[in-house]
Amino acid sequence: MSTYTIEKVLWEFAANPERVQRFKSDPDAYLANYTFLAQDEVEIVKKMDVKAMAARGVSTLLTMMVWQELEGPAGMPLYMMRMNS
């Protein structure tokens, strides 16, 4: 498990919004390119389990930024519910 590996995937979403669309259309195929991710990390990213990411030390600012890329600004209440559940 590595904070860096998850943050690398998230940062690449933020750096190139086209990647977000590819991820949304087929998360398994998209994440197959990240062979350095452990299986549990793949599952956390696929589920966008932001609370689990935060527990592993992933930047919450990065998760919030990527969440907005995935869900749009209107998705922030759901982000907060997931972080606080």
BAVEXLO-365115 format. One line per 4 residues: number of its first residue (from 1); their letters; for each residue x, y, z of C-alpha. Coordinates in Angstrom, 3 decimals. Each point is the difference from the previous one (the first is absolute). Example, Ala and Ser with C-alpha at 12.3 -4.5 7.8 and 13.67 -1.06 7.14 Angstrom:
1> as> 12.300/-4.500/7.800  1.370/3.440/-0.660
***
This chain:
1> msty> 0.000/0.000/0.000  1.319/3.367/-0.951  -1.466/3.456/0.288  2.075/0.994/-3.019
5> tiek> -1.544/-2.610/-2.301  -3.553/1.133/0.641  0.952/3.678/-0.181  1.724/-0.605/-3.352
9> vlwe> -3.229/-1.323/-1.520  -2.041/2.853/1.475  2.505/2.624/-1.099  -0.144/-1.316/-3.554
13> faan> -3.792/0.415/0.080  0.439/3.604/1.050  2.725/0.641/-2.568  -2.014/-1.373/-2.916
17> perv> -3.803/0.038/0.252  -0.231/-2.367/-2.991  1.333/-2.686/2.328  -3.034/0.519/2.239
21> qrfk> -2.322/-0.870/-2.874  2.004/-3.123/-0.858  -0.084/-1.046/3.661  -3.741/0.617/0.272
25> sdpd> -0.734/-2.023/-3.134  2.050/-3.043/1.075  1.793/0.194/3.374  1.467/-3.507/-0.258
29> ayla> 1.548/0.594/-3.424  1.274/3.416/1.024  1.627/-1.229/3.202  1.521/-3.056/-1.730
33> nytf> 2.647/2.412/-1.315  1.120/0.708/3.571  1.796/-3.258/0.740  1.702/1.587/3.014
37> laqd> -3.320/0.201/1.874  -0.666/-2.792/2.480  -3.386/-1.693/-0.375  -1.404/1.702/3.104
41> evei> 1.087/3.368/-1.428  -1.761/-0.779/-3.281  -3.212/-0.683/1.913  0.289/3.203/2.021
45> vkkm> 0.476/2.073/-3.163  -2.801/-1.798/-1.889  -2.414/0.669/2.861  1.432/3.486/0.566
49> dvka> 0.092/-0.913/3.660  1.247/3.402/1.096  -0.161/-0.874/3.681  2.270/-3.030/-0.507
53> maar> 2.326/2.148/-2.080  0.182/2.596/2.762  0.675/-2.724/2.567  2.990/-1.058/-2.115
57> gvst> 1.342/3.546/-0.046  -1.169/1.036/-3.463  -0.424/3.764/-0.246  -3.608/0.948/0.687
61> lltm> 0.438/3.086/-2.162  0.941/-2.283/-2.883  -2.923/-2.341/0.633  -2.382/2.950/0.157
65> mvwq> 1.377/1.435/-3.252  -0.342/-3.338/-1.794  -3.464/-0.587/1.479  -1.149/3.238/-1.604
69> eleg> 1.483/-1.146/-3.323  -1.947/-3.257/0.287  -3.264/1.234/1.489  -0.080/3.729/-0.638
73> pagm> -0.381/2.648/2.693  -3.511/-1.201/0.804  1.532/-3.262/1.249  1.705/1.629/2.979
77> plym> -2.715/-0.909/2.534  0.541/-3.683/-0.868  3.778/0.477/0.360  -0.497/1.460/3.460
81> mrmn> -2.383/-2.819/0.979  2.565/-2.590/-1.082  2.801/1.772/1.852  -2.074/0.217/3.173
85> s> -1.638/-3.434/-0.015
***
